């Protein structure tokens, strides 16, 4: 079983912008549950693989697409985001300023 050798907290965090219900579990409890329920190990690995694939895609997009193309891709893949998420967060997600996002939106 993989154990984070540095035992450091993640540098990332998730912030909800709508009401949500969250369940939390500490690292040791999660490890114990996985030992007692081996099928959860596979689920944990699958989630890690999906995250790695998403992260690789996102990095590739940042390196290969300009701001307009990143915005168009977001519109194509997640059209609901534009309707439900404040533009400040959209700009941050795209790695651009709010002013740049405004210019991008007028060009499309």
C-alpha positions, -999 to +999 in steps of 0.1 A: +000+000+000+013+035-009+021+058+019+030+094+012+066+094+023+067+131+031+034+130+051+028+166+040-006+181+033-016+187-003-007+221-019-042+221-035-075+227-019-111+226-030-135+255-023-172+250-028-190+279-045-224+263-039-240+245-010-226+210-007-225+182+018-190+170+026-178+139+043-142+138+057-120+111+070-085+113+083-056+096+066-051+068+091-088+059+092-089+058+054-059+035+054-075+012+080-108+010+060-089+001+028-071-027+047-104-041+058-121-036+024-096-043-004-120-033-032-116+003-019-079+001-028-088-004-064-113+025-062-086+047-047-062+038-075-088+044-101-095+078-087-058+086-087-054+075-123-084+097-134-069+126-115-035+120-132-051+119-166-071+151-159-040+169-147-019+158-177-047+170-201-049+203-183-011+208-184-011+199-221-038+225-227-019+252-209+012+245-230-005+242-263-037+263-263-040+300-262-066+317-239-093+318-267-089+281-274-089+272-237-122+291-233-137+275-264-128+241-250-144+249-217-175+260-235-175+227-254-167+203-225-185+221-196-211+246-209-229+247-175-198+262-159-203+295-177-239+297-165-232+288-129-197+299-120-186+335-115-163+348-142-136+355-117-133+317-110-136+309-147-106+332-154-086+317-126-094+282-139-083+292-174-051+308-160-060+342-174-069+376-159-106+387-157-098+414-182-083+389-206-114+367-202-136+397-210-117+403-242-118+366-251-156+365-246-161+395-269-142+378-297-163+347-296 
